[in-house]
Amino acid sequence: MGIPFEKTLIDRTAAEMHIPCIGKATIRQTGALARQIEALTGESFIHLEMGSPGLPAAPVGIKAQSDAINAGIPNIYPNISGIPELKHEASRFIKAFLGIDLAADGCVASVGSMMGTFATFILTTHLTPGKDTILFLNPGFSVQPLQAKILGYGREMFDVYDYRGEKLRDELEPRLAKGNIAAIVYSNPNNPSWICFTEEELKIIGELATTHDCIVVEDLAYLGMDFRKDLSHPFEPPYQPTVARYTDNYMLMLSASKIFSYAGERIATVAISDALYSRSYPRLKEEFGMDTLGAAFIFTVVYALSSGASHSAQFALAAMYKAACDGTLDFVGASKEYGRRTAIMKEMFKRHSFHIVYDKDLDEEISDGFFFTVGRKGFSGDDLIAELVRFGISAISLGSTGSNQEGIRVCSSPMTEELFPILDSRLDAFNKAHPIHRTRHELECAEV
């Protein structure tokens, strides 16, 4: 069977997998549907839905983890808060690439940032009576609102598309003034849109978090990947933009998955500000038996969730942090490959009459990075996914990320050189099947 696939095959397979709407499927469901169709037809998909690293894992991490295993540490429980080497090097890494002073005590090992955010949601909603809701600055990683839903916490969210710059303050202020927001969550650079909050916007978030006493959970999964400026030199500006410059109420998520292509070992660091780590909350004493935020986070929440992170993987992350700080591991330079792939893919999509949805950071073009977003005139995001699947292309709808815009998220990490001409031909086939009749003005703009 050739491409495009028959719609009846797609619909039947989705129904058998209990996927009522392809456009609203999760990342994992979309990938599973594509793989099932591959098995039924023998045709391969272009997988753009899953944000797995597309680069080799950092060798220095592999060696350190292997050495730790060979030294016999698998039979020893790790320190719940993280081994000393990891905590020390995490503190150095934050100073080297964010320009922020943070004590090693506040650098806590976690089983990936997924567990890190889950743990912070539990913690932040137990700090102050009445603060029981998580505010998501969307679009965002779709699993994080799901985590809050599983925990039974309140969820508020809005799409920042129309609230950039000073408009962000106007939208945030009344939401925080209600007094029920425990934490504000976002990623920077952003998954899926790849927008990057400016220093002005981060200052707004930080100041309002301080004023209304809520915690900012800043997900730095793609740290250093705004390639419009060189963030690769340790202990030298420019540094990774962060809300940590503007408030003490922060918890940062630093994941090895994309920064060091170490996703398989599920290792990350939750970095808690010095002031927040030692801050006392009466409610914590009542409910968890210890009043300081850091102690409650480590010895109650993290302990209950995982009793620590993989012992050997902590040695790997410590070694990667150290190599990055020492200048022997250029993780930013390596990750620029994603930007190269994205530039090629954007050109293909635009040439075949797609448009970039989130295209600007205020007046500046967004960076080419790990993700980007595209839309198609005449298609909702859900309908676009459903139709692209027929042409052997799988991605996810922006609607699943909390966006109000119509389009899809595309990930550049799975793309290799041999896949580019295949993607080009399938987009060409899609374009011929769904021609767009554009005005003379639109054609002239496209040529420019």
SULGITA-V387080 format. One record per backbone hydrogen bond with DSSP energy under -0.5 kcal/mol. NH is the residue of the N-H (numbers start at 1). CO is the residue of the C=O. Records with the same first field share a line. If there is no record, write none. Layout:
BEGIN
NH = CO, CO
END
This chain:
BEGIN
4 = 390
5 = 390
10 = 6
11 = 7
12 = 8
13 = 9
14 = 10
15 = 11
16 = 12
17 = 13
18 = 15
19 = 14
20 = 18
24 = 21
25 = 22
30 = 26
31 = 27
32 = 28
33 = 29
34 = 30
35 = 31
36 = 32
37 = 33
38 = 34
39 = 35
40 = 36
41 = 37
42 = 38
46 = 392
47 = 45
48 = 46, 394
52 = 50
58 = 260
61 = 58
62 = 58
63 = 59
64 = 60
65 = 61
66 = 62
67 = 63
68 = 64
69 = 65
70 = 66
71 = 67
72 = 69
73 = 68
75 = 72
76 = 73
82 = 79
87 = 83
88 = 84
89 = 85
90 = 86
91 = 87
92 = 88
93 = 89
94 = 90
95 = 91
96 = 92
97 = 93
98 = 94
99 = 94, 95
100 = 94
102 = 100
106 = 103
107 = 104
108 = 106, 270
109 = 81
110 = 268
112 = 110
115 = 111
116 = 112
117 = 113
118 = 114
119 = 115
120 = 116
121 = 117
122 = 118
123 = 119
124 = 120
125 = 121
126 = 123
127 = 124
131 = 128
132 = 130, 180
133 = 180
134 = 154
135 = 183
136 = 134, 156
137 = 135, 185
138 = 136, 158
139 = 401
140 = 401
144 = 141
145 = 141
146 = 142
147 = 143
148 = 144
149 = 145
150 = 146
151 = 147
152 = 148, 149
153 = 148
154 = 132
156 = 134
158 = 136
160 = 138, 158
162 = 159
163 = 160
167 = 164
168 = 165
169 = 166
170 = 166
171 = 167
172 = 168
173 = 169
174 = 170
175 = 171
176 = 172
177 = 173
178 = 174, 175
179 = 176
182 = 133, 180
183 = 133
184 = 215
185 = 135
186 = 217
188 = 219
190 = 195
192 = 190
194 = 190
202 = 198
203 = 199
204 = 200
205 = 201
206 = 202
207 = 203
208 = 204
209 = 205
210 = 206
211 = 207
212 = 208
213 = 210
214 = 209
215 = 182
216 = 249
217 = 184, 215
218 = 216, 251
219 = 186, 217
220 = 218, 253
223 = 220
225 = 222
227 = 225
229 = 226
231 = 229
234 = 232
235 = 96
236 = 96, 233
240 = 97
245 = 242
246 = 243
247 = 243
250 = 248
251 = 216
252 = 271
253 = 218
254 = 252, 269
255 = 253
256 = 267
259 = 255
260 = 256
262 = 256
263 = 257
265 = 262
266 = 263
268 = 110
269 = 254
270 = 108
271 = 252, 269
272 = 106, 270
273 = 250
277 = 273
278 = 274
279 = 276
281 = 291
283 = 127
284 = 281
285 = 281
286 = 282
287 = 283
288 = 284
289 = 284, 285
290 = 284
293 = 279
294 = 277
296 = 292
297 = 293
298 = 294
299 = 295
300 = 296
301 = 296
302 = 297
303 = 298
304 = 300
305 = 301
306 = 302
307 = 302
308 = 302
314 = 310
315 = 311
316 = 312
317 = 313
318 = 314
319 = 315
320 = 316
321 = 317
322 = 318
323 = 319
324 = 320
325 = 321
326 = 322
327 = 323, 324
328 = 323
329 = 323
331 = 329
334 = 330
335 = 331
336 = 332, 333
337 = 334
338 = 335
339 = 335
340 = 336
341 = 337
342 = 338
343 = 339
344 = 340
345 = 341
346 = 342
347 = 343
348 = 344
349 = 345
350 = 346
351 = 347
352 = 348
353 = 350
354 = 349
355 = 375
357 = 373
359 = 357
361 = 364
362 = 360
363 = 361
364 = 361
366 = 359
369 = 367
372 = 410
374 = 408
375 = 355
379 = 376
384 = 380
385 = 381
386 = 382
387 = 383
388 = 384
389 = 385
390 = 386, 387
391 = 387, 388
392 = 389
393 = 388
394 = 46
396 = 409
398 = 407
400 = 397
401 = 398
402 = 399
403 = 398
407 = 405
408 = 374
409 = 396
410 = 372
411 = 48
412 = 370
413 = 370
415 = 412
419 = 416
420 = 416, 417
421 = 417
423 = 419
424 = 420
425 = 421
426 = 422
427 = 423
428 = 424
429 = 425
430 = 426
431 = 427
432 = 428
433 = 429
434 = 430
435 = 432
437 = 435
438 = 436
443 = 439
444 = 440
445 = 441
446 = 442
447 = 443
448 = 444
END
